[in-house]
Amino acid sequence: MNFESLIEELSSNDQVVEAKWFGKPCLKVDGKAFVVKFGRDLAFKLTGEAHSEALNIEGAKLFDPRGKGSPFKEWVQVPSAQSSTWPDLAAQAYEYVNGLI
């Protein structure tokens, strides 16, 4: 799975739009980013159990786009090697940001 495939998968949802967030390609709902492409990885805005489970994915870490030791607390960066998890994480991030959970 890659970012473009994820976009295709989510394109049936009229509320999801492709955009930029701090210059990075992202997916937004209602003007709020919930998935961001960062190099070959993706970062997801998550909360609660979904956030904890995402951090348990091999190679996952808190998203620190500036690399200065101040990660975004709700964001989890998941490596491309774990791209099979991306669709589920994107769905959870969408639900969180869209206020569904």
N, C-alpha and C positions, 0 to 999 in steps of 0.2 A: 504494500500500500504506500502511496506517496500523497503529497498534499493535493495534487491535481485530481487524483482518484477520490479523495475525501470530498473535495469540492463537488465533483460529479455526483457522489452519493447523497450529498446534502442539498443539491440544487432543486430537488422537488419541493423543498420547503421555501415558500415565497418570502419568509421572514429573514432567511439567511442570505447575507450579501458578502461578496469579496470586497476587501478594502485594504488599507494600510494602517498600521499601528506602530508609531515610532519608526516609520520607514520600512517596516517589515510586512510582508503579505500576511493577511489574517482573514478570519471569518468573523462577522459581527451579526448580532441580532439586536434590533432596536437601538442601533448606534453603539453598542457595547461589544468589545472583543471577547471571544470565548476560546478561540484557537489562534495561535500565532506560529508562523513558520520561522525557525531560527536555525540557519544553516541547513543541515539535513534532518534536524530534529523538529518536533512540534512541541509547543507548550500549551497547556490546557488550564483554564481557570476553574478550579474545583473547590469544594468545601466538604467538611465532615468526613464520613467514611470513604467517599470516593477519592478525596484528597489523600487520605492515609493509604488506601489501596494502591493508588497511582505511585506514591513514593516507594512502595514495596516492589515495583517493577524493576527488574535488573537494569542498572544504568540510569534510572530516573533520579532526578534531583530537583530541588527548588530552583525556579527560573531566575537567573541573575544575568539579565541581558547586558548589563554594563561590565560585568566581571569584576566588580569592586567589593564583593562581600556583602552586598545589601539586596538579597533576593526579594522578589515579590512573593509575599507569604501565601497567597491563594493560588499561585501558579506553579505547575509541575511540568518540567521539561522531560520529555520521554524520547529516548534515542531512536533513530531510524531502524536499528536492529530489532526493536520491539514494535514495529509498525502494525503488527496484527492487532495490537491493543487500541490503536488510534480511533477506529470507528466508535467503539463503546465509550471511550473517554470523551470524544467529541459530543456524543449524545448526552452524556452526563454534564459536560460543561455547558452545553446549550440549555439544558433544563435548569441548571443553576442560574445562569446569567439571565435567562428569560423569566425567572421568578417562579418556575414550576416546582422547585423543591425547596 
